[in-house]
Amino acid sequence: MSVQLRALIALSAAALLSPPLAHAQESDVQALRREMQEMRRDYETRMKQMEDRLQAASRAPAQATPTPSPAPTGAPAPAGSGLGGLVGTPPTDSGTPAYAPVTSGFRTPGAAASSGAAFNPAIGAILTGQFSGQSLDPGQYRIKGFALGEEAQPARRGFSIGESEVNLQSNVDQWLFGNLTVAFSEENEVEVEEAFIQTTSLPYGFTVKGGRFFSGIGYLNEQHAHVWDFVDTALPYRAFFGKQYGDDGMQLRWLAPTNVFLELGAEAFRGDSFPAGGSAHHGVGTYAAFAHIGDDIGVESSWRAGLSYLVGNARRRLTNNDADTFTGQQQLGIFDLVYKWAPDGNPVQRNFKFQSELFYGKNDGEFNTMVFDQRQWGWYAQAIYQFMPRWRIGARLDQASASGARDFGDGFLGTALDDDGHTATRWSLMADYSTSEFGRFRLQYNNDNAGSRTDHQAFLQYVISLGAHGAHQF
């Protein structure tokens, strides 16, 4: 076969096969085009859905988290702060506090639909226990010149569970936050320690709290016992409040829009708690006001100072195992100062905290039907140093004194208000170790001269945190 014939046959075959090949290529292109069109329609549908959701969210009220009582912005937070170190910005652990509200914002109904637990409260528990040894009987504890509240006595000797608590808290909606704290005492008594609601979205820096809560006066008063740096409260708190002042009432706070931390607060309470009592004046017997200011010093230090004033009215208030009664008024002023330091603003390795409060009180009324006028003073200063991760040491010095009751007659001789010229003093040393931010063990010694004789007190304590737990105040 010639070359020409072979070429003719090849060209004829190519001509016969080319239409099917061309048709196959055209079909593939059309399929790709259809697939791209479907993808484009699906993309446009998804974008339209996202735009509709964005517009709906823009029209809804802005989400807000509780804003009262933030700490100075550079406040150091030591390791183990979950048990009582420093704090975040929400109110209370005011903070709350107290306790601080959960830091997550209000969850929308859409979010709730995707999570069955969206509206469940955060639940946490604090377990405390200790071994106490005292050279004097804790049941006979006295501070000369002071009629003490029922919670002023030290812990009983031997093993005890201390005060444990269960806490439930949650943002109710974009307007309200709720908190419930139930405490279990070493005597197996259960009490509602705090139960309040608090606004989260009021304008101009205002916050309103209502229910049962710890007053915002002073520095130590709002803190729960597991946050303390020592096993027990400071001596002036024991003398003036029994432990700390908490009651049923309302609170108004205002956070100023300034570069420094500045807040003002006012409170009205029922008046059932010591040093008030008997729900004087038809269920409103105690009033309080406070002002706090604070700022950073570079990146390593921060401070806060405050002034507080409380007026408590009592009507047949009972003390000393119901043997003594008091009807009258107690006025109390408090100055507090707190300073915190951490190298380079990082408290994990090392940090230092100093705090102090000065008290001045005035009692006027009838004690066991005897008219009297009494002046009372108190102060404490303490320093805590974390010298390496997990390990801290601390020292505390406190005093309390009273005078004036004996000037109103011999009927006060030998009573709880008889100061006998004595100034109650105490010094304490402590060391603690944190297994993590959820566990702490503490050893403490007190040299207590509140009464006529020196009481040597030793404590070994554990504090364990379970579950969710909000931030604490500065």
C-alpha positions as CSV (number, residue, x, y, z in Angstrom):
1,M,0.0,0.0,0.0
2,S,1.3,3.3,-1.0
3,V,2.1,6.1,1.5
4,Q,-0.6,8.3,-0.1
5,L,-3.2,5.6,0.5
6,R,-2.2,5.2,4.1
7,A,-2.5,8.9,4.8
8,L,-6.0,9.0,3.1
9,I,-7.2,6.1,5.3
10,A,-5.9,7.9,8.5
11,L,-7.6,11.2,7.6
12,S,-10.9,9.4,6.9
13,A,-10.8,7.6,10.3
14,A,-10.0,10.9,12.1
15,A,-12.9,12.6,10.4
16,L,-15.2,9.7,11.4
17,L,-14.1,9.7,15.1
18,S,-13.9,13.5,15.7
19,P,-17.7,14.2,16.3
20,P,-18.0,11.8,19.3
21,L,-14.9,13.2,20.9
22,A,-16.0,16.7,20.5
23,H,-19.4,15.8,21.8
24,A,-17.8,14.2,24.9
25,Q,-15.7,17.3,25.7
26,E,-18.7,19.5,25.3
27,S,-20.7,17.4,27.8
28,D,-18.0,17.6,30.4
29,V,-17.9,21.4,30.1
30,Q,-21.6,21.7,30.6
31,A,-21.5,19.5,33.7
32,L,-18.8,21.7,35.2
33,R,-20.8,24.8,34.4
34,R,-23.9,23.3,36.1
35,E,-21.9,22.3,39.2
36,M,-20.4,25.8,39.5
37,Q,-23.9,27.4,39.2
38,E,-25.2,25.1,42.0
39,M,-22.2,26.0,44.2
40,R,-22.8,29.7,43.6
41,R,-26.5,29.5,44.4
42,D,-25.6,27.6,47.7
43,Y,-23.0,30.2,48.6
44,E,-25.4,33.1,48.0
45,T,-28.1,31.3,50.1
46,R,-25.6,30.9,53.0
47,M,-24.4,34.5,52.8
48,K,-28.0,35.7,52.8
49,Q,-28.7,33.7,56.0
50,M,-25.6,35.0,57.7
51,E,-26.5,38.6,56.8
52,D,-30.0,38.2,58.2
53,R,-28.6,36.8,61.5
54,L,-26.1,39.7,61.7
55,Q,-28.9,42.3,61.2
56,A,-31.1,40.6,63.8
57,A,-28.2,40.6,66.3
58,S,-27.6,44.3,65.6
59,R,-31.2,45.2,66.3
60,A,-31.2,43.2,69.6
61,P,-30.1,44.8,72.9
62,A,-26.4,44.8,73.4
63,Q,-25.1,41.9,75.5
64,A,-23.5,43.0,78.7
65,T,-21.6,41.5,81.6
66,P,-21.7,42.8,85.2
67,T,-19.4,45.9,85.5
68,P,-19.3,47.0,89.2
69,S,-16.1,47.1,91.1
70,P,-13.3,46.3,88.7
71,A,-9.8,46.0,90.1
72,P,-7.1,48.5,89.0
73,T,-6.0,47.3,85.6
74,G,-2.6,46.2,86.6
75,A,-3.5,44.3,89.7
76,P,-1.3,41.3,90.2
77,A,-3.0,37.9,90.7
78,P,-1.0,35.4,92.7
79,A,-1.0,31.7,92.0
80,G,-3.9,29.9,93.5
81,S,-6.1,33.0,93.2
82,G,-9.1,30.7,92.8
83,L,-8.9,30.2,96.5
84,G,-8.3,33.7,97.6
85,G,-5.8,35.6,95.8
86,L,-6.6,38.5,93.6
87,V,-9.2,39.1,91.3
88,G,-10.9,39.8,88.2
89,T,-13.1,42.6,87.4
90,P,-16.7,41.4,88.0
91,P,-18.5,42.2,91.3
92,T,-19.2,40.0,94.0
93,D,-16.4,37.3,95.1
94,S,-17.7,42.8,94.9
95,G,-16.4,42.2,93.8
96,T,-18.7,41.2,94.6
97,P,-16.9,40.8,95.0
98,A,-18.1,38.2,97.1
99,Y,-18.6,36.5,94.9
100,A,-18.2,37.7,91.3
101,P,-20.7,36.9,88.7
102,V,-19.8,34.3,86.0
103,T,-17.8,36.1,83.4
104,S,-19.6,34.6,80.4
105,G,-22.1,37.0,78.8
106,F,-25.9,36.5,78.6
107,R,-26.7,33.6,76.3
108,T,-29.3,34.3,73.6
109,P,-32.2,32.0,72.8
110,G,-30.4,30.9,69.7
111,A,-27.4,29.8,71.8
112,A,-29.7,28.1,74.2
113,A,-31.2,26.0,71.4
114,S,-27.8,24.6,70.6
115,S,-26.9,23.8,74.1
116,G,-29.2,22.0,76.6
117,A,-27.2,23.5,79.5
118,A,-27.3,27.1,78.3
119,F,-29.4,28.4,81.2
120,N,-28.0,26.1,84.0
121,P,-26.3,28.0,86.8
122,A,-22.6,27.7,87.5
123,I,-22.3,25.5,90.6
124,G,-19.3,25.4,93.0
125,A,-18.5,24.2,96.4
126,I,-15.9,25.2,99.0
127,L,-14.7,22.5,101.5
128,T,-12.8,23.6,104.5
129,G,-11.6,21.8,107.5
130,Q,-9.1,22.3,110.3
131,F,-7.5,21.2,113.5
132,S,-7.5,23.8,116.3
133,G,-5.5,23.9,119.5
134,Q,-6.0,26.7,122.1
135,S,-4.5,27.1,125.6
136,L,-7.8,28.8,126.8
137,D,-11.4,27.7,126.3
138,P,-12.8,29.1,123.1
139,G,-16.2,29.2,124.6
140,Q,-15.0,31.8,127.2
141,Y,-13.4,34.1,124.6
142,R,-13.7,37.8,125.4
143,I,-12.4,41.1,124.0
144,K,-12.4,43.6,126.9
145,G,-14.7,46.5,126.3
146,F,-16.8,44.9,123.6
147,A,-20.1,43.1,123.7
148,L,-19.4,40.4,121.1
149,G,-21.7,39.0,118.5
150,E,-22.5,35.3,118.5
151,E,-20.0,34.4,115.7
152,A,-17.0,36.1,117.4
153,Q,-15.7,33.1,119.3
154,P,-12.7,31.2,117.8
155,A,-13.1,27.8,116.3
156,R,-13.6,25.0,118.8
157,R,-10.8,22.8,119.8
158,G,-9.8,19.7,117.8
159,F,-11.0,18.6,114.4
160,S,-13.9,20.4,112.6
161,I,-15.1,20.9,109.1
162,G,-14.9,24.7,109.4
163,E,-17.3,26.6,107.3
164,S,-18.1,25.0,103.9
165,E,-20.4,26.4,101.3
166,V,-22.2,25.7,98.1
167,N,-22.6,28.5,95.5
168,L,-24.9,28.8,92.5
169,Q,-24.7,31.8,90.2
170,S,-25.7,32.8,86.7
171,N,-26.6,35.6,84.4
172,V,-30.4,35.4,84.4
173,D,-30.7,37.5,81.2
174,Q,-29.1,40.6,79.7
175,W,-30.4,42.6,82.7
176,L,-29.9,40.5,85.8
177,F,-27.3,38.3,87.6
178,G,-28.3,36.0,90.5
179,N,-26.3,34.4,93.3
180,L,-27.0,32.0,96.1
181,T,-24.5,30.9,98.7
182,V,-25.5,28.3,101.3
183,A,-23.0,27.9,104.2
184,F,-22.6,24.8,106.5
185,S,-21.2,25.5,109.9
186,E,-19.1,23.2,112.1
187,E,-22.2,22.8,114.3
188,N,-24.1,21.3,111.4
189,E,-26.2,24.4,111.0
190,V,-27.2,25.5,107.5
191,E,-27.8,29.1,106.6
192,V,-28.3,31.3,103.6
193,E,-25.1,33.4,103.6
194,E,-25.9,35.3,100.4
195,A,-28.9,35.4,98.1
196,F,-29.2,38.4,95.8
197,I,-29.9,39.7,92.4
198,Q,-27.8,42.3,90.7
199,T,-28.3,44.4,87.6
200,T,-25.9,44.1,84.7
201,S,-26.9,46.7,82.1
202,L,-27.8,49.9,83.8
203,P,-26.4,53.0,82.1
204,Y,-23.8,55.5,83.4
205,G,-21.9,53.0,85.5
206,F,-24.7,52.3,88.0
207,T,-25.4,48.9,89.6
208,V,-28.2,47.9,92.0
209,K,-28.1,44.8,94.2
210,G,-30.9,43.5,96.3
211,G,-31.3,40.6,98.7
212,R,-28.9,39.2,101.3
213,F,-25.3,40.0,100.8
214,F,-22.1,41.2,102.6
215,S,-21.8,45.0,102.8
216,G,-19.3,46.8,100.7
217,I,-17.8,48.7,103.6
218,G,-14.1,48.3,104.4
219,Y,-11.9,45.8,102.5
220,L,-12.2,42.4,104.2
221,N,-15.9,42.5,104.8
222,E,-17.1,41.5,101.4
223,Q,-14.7,38.5,101.2
224,H,-15.9,35.0,102.0
225,A,-13.9,33.1,104.6
226,H,-12.1,30.9,102.1
227,V,-10.6,34.0,100.5
228,W,-8.9,35.2,103.7
229,D,-5.2,35.0,103.9
230,F,-5.5,33.7,107.5
231,V,-7.6,31.1,109.1
232,D,-9.6,33.6,111.1
233,T,-10.7,37.2,110.6
234,A,-8.9,40.3,111.8
235,L,-9.4,41.2,115.5
236,P,-11.4,44.5,114.8
237,Y,-13.8,42.6,112.6
238,R,-14.4,40.1,115.4
239,A,-14.9,43.0,117.9
240,F,-17.2,45.2,115.7
241,F,-19.1,42.7,113.6
242,G,-18.6,39.3,115.2
243,K,-17.2,38.2,111.9
244,Q,-18.4,40.4,109.1
245,Y,-21.5,42.5,108.3
246,G,-24.1,40.8,106.0
247,D,-27.8,41.5,106.1
248,D,-30.9,41.8,103.9
249,G,-31.1,45.0,102.0
250,M,-30.3,47.0,98.9
251,Q,-27.1,48.5,97.5
252,L,-26.4,51.1,94.9
253,R,-23.0,51.4,93.3
254,W,-21.6,54.0,90.8
255,L,-18.4,53.3,88.8
256,A,-16.9,56.6,87.6
257,P,-15.8,56.9,84.0
258,T,-12.3,57.9,85.0
259,N,-8.8,56.6,84.2
260,V,-8.4,55.6,87.8
261,F,-10.7,53.2,89.6
262,L,-13.3,55.2,91.5
263,E,-16.6,53.9,92.9
264,L,-19.2,55.2,95.3
265,G,-21.8,53.1,97.1
266,A,-24.7,53.4,99.4
267,E,-26.6,50.7,101.3
268,A,-29.7,50.2,103.5
269,F,-30.2,47.0,105.5
270,R,-32.9,45.5,107.6
271,G,-30.8,45.8,110.8
272,D,-31.0,42.2,112.0
273,S,-27.2,41.6,112.0
274,F,-24.7,42.6,114.7
275,P,-23.9,45.3,115.7
276,A,-27.5,46.2,114.9
277,G,-30.3,43.9,116.0
278,G,-34.0,43.6,116.4
279,S,-34.9,45.1,113.0
280,A,-34.9,48.6,114.5
281,H,-37.1,51.3,112.8
282,H,-39.6,48.9,111.3
283,G,-37.2,46.7,109.3
284,V,-34.7,49.3,108.1
285,G,-32.1,49.6,110.8
286,T,-28.7,50.0,109.2
287,Y,-27.3,52.4,106.7
288,A,-23.8,52.4,105.1
289,A,-21.8,54.4,102.5
290,F,-18.4,53.8,101.0
291,A,-15.9,55.2,98.5
292,H,-13.1,53.3,96.9
293,I,-10.3,54.6,94.7
294,G,-7.3,52.8,93.2
295,D,-4.8,52.8,90.4
296,D,-1.7,51.1,89.0
297,I,1.9,52.1,89.7
298,G,3.7,51.1,86.6
299,V,3.3,47.4,85.5
300,E,4.3,45.8,88.8
301,S,2.2,47.5,91.5
302,S,-1.4,48.5,92.2
303,W,-3.2,50.0,95.2
304,R,-6.7,50.7,96.5
305,A,-7.9,52.9,99.3
306,G,-11.3,53.4,100.8
307,L,-13.5,55.2,103.3
308,S,-16.6,53.7,104.8
309,Y,-19.3,54.7,107.3
310,L,-22.0,52.5,108.9
311,V,-24.8,53.4,111.3
312,G,-26.5,50.5,113.0
313,N,-29.6,50.9,115.2
314,A,-30.3,48.2,117.7
315,R,-33.5,47.4,119.6
316,R,-33.0,45.0,122.6
317,R,-30.0,43.3,120.9
318,L,-28.9,40.2,122.8
319,T,-25.3,39.3,123.6
320,N,-23.3,37.2,126.1
321,N,-25.6,34.2,125.8
322,D,-28.7,36.5,125.9
323,A,-27.6,37.8,129.3
324,D,-27.0,41.4,128.1
325,T,-29.3,43.7,126.1
326,F,-28.5,46.9,124.1
327,T,-30.8,49.5,122.7
328,G,-29.2,52.4,120.9
329,Q,-27.0,53.3,118.0
330,Q,-23.5,52.3,116.8
331,Q,-21.6,54.5,114.4
332,L,-18.5,53.2,112.7
333,G,-15.9,54.7,110.3
334,I,-13.3,52.6,108.4
335,F,-10.3,53.5,106.4
336,D,-8.7,50.7,104.3
337,L,-5.6,50.5,102.2
338,V,-4.3,47.6,100.0
339,Y,-1.1,47.5,98.0
340,K,-0.1,44.6,95.7
341,W,3.2,43.9,93.8
342,A,4.4,41.3,91.4
343,P,7.7,41.5,89.3
344,D,6.9,42.5,85.7
345,G,3.2,42.2,86.6
346,N,3.5,38.4,86.7
347,P,2.5,36.9,90.1
348,V,3.1,33.3,89.2
349,Q,6.6,33.2,90.7
350,R,6.5,35.9,93.3
351,N,4.0,38.5,94.6
352,F,3.4,40.6,97.7
353,K,0.3,42.0,99.3
354,F,-0.1,44.5,102.1
355,Q,-3.5,45.4,103.6
356,S,-4.6,47.4,106.6
357,E,-7.8,48.9,108.0
358,L,-8.4,51.5,110.8
359,F,-11.7,51.5,112.7
360,Y,-13.3,54.2,114.9
361,G,-16.7,53.5,116.6
362,K,-19.1,55.2,118.9
363,N,-21.8,53.5,121.0
364,D,-24.8,55.5,122.5
365,G,-27.8,53.9,124.2
366,E,-28.8,51.7,127.1
367,F,-26.9,48.6,128.1
368,N,-29.0,46.5,130.5
369,T,-31.1,49.6,131.0
370,M,-28.0,51.7,132.0
371,V,-27.4,54.8,129.9
372,F,-23.8,55.0,128.5
373,D,-21.6,56.5,125.9
374,Q,-18.6,54.6,124.6
375,R,-15.7,55.1,122.2
376,Q,-14.1,52.1,120.4
377,W,-10.9,51.8,118.2
378,G,-9.3,49.0,116.2
379,W,-6.8,48.4,113.5
380,Y,-4.9,45.6,111.8
381,A,-2.0,45.3,109.3
382,Q,-0.9,42.2,107.5
383,A,1.6,41.3,104.8
384,I,1.6,38.2,102.6
385,Y,4.6,37.2,100.5
386,Q,4.7,34.4,97.9
387,F,8.4,33.7,97.7
388,M,8.1,30.9,95.2
389,P,5.3,29.1,93.3
390,R,2.7,27.6,95.6
391,W,4.4,28.8,98.8
392,R,3.4,31.8,100.8
393,I,4.2,33.2,104.3
394,G,2.4,36.0,106.2
395,A,2.3,38.0,109.4
396,R,-0.5,40.0,111.0
397,L,-0.7,42.4,113.9
398,D,-4.1,43.7,115.2
399,Q,-5.6,45.6,118.1
400,A,-8.9,46.7,119.5
401,S,-9.8,48.9,122.5
402,A,-12.7,50.7,124.1
403,S,-13.2,53.3,126.8
404,G,-15.9,55.4,128.4
405,A,-18.5,52.9,129.7
406,R,-17.0,52.9,133.3
407,D,-17.5,56.7,133.4
408,F,-21.2,56.2,133.7
409,G,-21.2,54.3,137.0
410,D,-20.1,51.3,138.9
411,G,-22.8,49.2,137.3
412,F,-20.5,48.6,134.3
413,L,-17.8,47.1,136.4
414,G,-17.2,43.5,135.4
415,T,-19.6,43.6,132.4
416,A,-18.6,43.0,128.8
417,L,-18.2,46.8,128.3
418,D,-15.7,47.1,131.2
419,D,-12.4,47.6,129.3
420,D,-10.4,47.7,132.6
421,G,-7.9,49.9,130.9
422,H,-6.9,46.9,128.7
423,T,-6.0,47.1,125.0
424,A,-6.7,43.8,123.1
425,T,-3.7,42.8,121.0
426,R,-2.8,39.8,118.8
427,W,-0.1,38.8,116.5
428,S,-0.2,36.0,114.0
429,L,2.1,34.0,111.7
430,M,1.1,31.7,108.9
431,A,2.5,29.6,106.0
432,D,0.5,27.9,103.3
433,Y,1.1,25.6,100.3
434,S,-1.2,25.4,97.3
435,T,-1.4,22.1,95.5
436,S,-3.0,24.1,92.6
437,E,-5.4,27.0,92.3
438,F,-8.1,24.6,93.8
439,G,-6.3,23.3,96.9
440,R,-4.5,25.0,99.8
441,F,-3.1,23.8,103.2
442,R,-2.3,26.4,105.9
443,L,-0.5,26.4,109.2
444,Q,-1.0,29.3,111.6
445,Y,-0.1,30.5,115.1
446,N,-1.9,33.3,117.1
447,N,-0.6,35.0,120.2
448,D,-3.9,36.4,121.4
449,N,-4.1,38.9,124.3
450,A,-7.7,40.0,123.8
451,G,-8.7,39.0,127.3
452,S,-6.9,39.1,130.7
453,R,-4.6,36.1,129.8
454,T,-2.6,35.1,126.7
455,D,-4.2,32.5,124.5
456,H,-1.8,30.5,122.4
457,Q,-3.7,29.3,119.3
458,A,-2.5,26.9,116.6
459,F,-4.4,25.9,113.4
460,L,-3.9,23.5,110.6
461,Q,-6.4,24.2,107.8
462,Y,-7.3,22.9,104.3
463,V,-9.4,24.8,101.7
464,I,-10.6,23.0,98.6
465,S,-12.6,24.4,95.7
466,L,-14.9,22.2,93.6
467,G,-16.7,23.1,90.4
468,A,-17.2,26.6,89.0
469,H,-16.0,29.6,91.0
470,G,-16.2,33.2,90.0
471,A,-13.4,35.7,90.3
472,H,-12.7,37.6,93.6
473,Q,-12.5,41.2,94.2
474,F,-9.2,43.2,94.2
